[in-house]
Amino acid sequence: MDHLPYSVVTDTGDTFDIQFPLSPHTQDSVRVHQLLTTIMNGLANDLKILGDVSNGDILQAVTMAVAIRARMIHAPESTMREIVSNLTETALEASYAAERKSEPAGHG
């Protein structure tokens, strides 16, 4: 199975180097990487403008966007539920398998 390496640096300085397994049906891994970066950057930019937004509200909005996108596809509901569930579970497993790297706090 092919993987998509993806690095994230949080606003607090934590770094995650994630190895996302790609679906066997992936057509363009470069485009997947570009779309993920666009989504993450868009969220980061909007949050700078919006101010305080809870992590729960962010996850809720992102999840709703996934649900809308899945509904837009002309496929049986059961098929889309399985695809979205499998993709979400695989991505969560990869994210939690990645080590959280934090810089030491304070003056060294």
N, C-alpha and C positions, 0 to 999 in steps of 0.2 A: 504494500500500500504506500502510495506517495504521501509526503507530508509537506505542509506549508509552514516554513519557519516564520515566526512573527515576534518581534520584540516590542515591548510596551514599557514606557517610563511614565509613572504616575506623577501627579502634581506634587506628591510628597516625596518623590525621589526613589520610590521602589521600582525595581526593574523585574520584568518577567520575560523570559525567553521561552516562547511556547512553540511546540511542534504539533500543529494541528493535522490530524490525519485527514486526507482528502477523500471525498466520496469517489468510488470507482467511476461514477458518472460525470466527474468534473471535466469540463471541456477546456477551460483555460485557467490554469492556476495563477498566472500573472494577473489576470483580470480579477480573480477572487481576492488576491492580495490588494490590488488597487481599490476595489470596492470596500473592503474592510477598513483600509486606511482612510478612505473618504468618509465612511460612517463614523469612525472614531474621532477624526479631526472635526467633523461637523458637530458632533456631540460636545467635544471640548470647547469649541468656539461658542456655541450657543449657551453653554453653562457659564462661560465668562460674562456673557451679557445678562442672562437671567438671574444670576446671583445664586443664593442658596436654594438648592433643590435636593431633596432626600434621595439616597441611593435607591430606595424602594420605588419612588416615583419614576426615576430614570429607567429602572428595570421594567416597570409596568409599561411605560411608553414604548420601549424597544420591543418588548414582547407583543404588544398590540400591533406594532408595525410588521413583525414577522407574521402574525395571524392574518393581517390584511393582505400581505404579499402572497401568502399561501392561498387565500381565498380567491385571489385574482387569477390563479392558474386554473385552466380547464382540465380538472382531473377529479376523480371520485374523492369524496371527503375522507374516506378511510385511508386511501393512498397518501393524501397530503398529510394527514395526522401521523402516519407512520414515518414518512420522510422527515417531517419537522421534528418529531420526537427523537429519531435516530441521530439527526444532525446536531440537535441541541445536546443530547447526552454525550456524544463523541467530543464536541467542543468543550463542554464542561469538564469532562475527564482530562482532556489535554491541558486546560487552563489550571486545574488543581494539581496536575502532575508537575507543573513548572514551579521551580523554586522562586520564592520571593527574595530578591536581593535588595538589601537596604544598606545605605551608607551609614556609617557611625554618626550619631548625633553629637552635637557639642563641638567644642574646640579641641582639636587633636594636637 
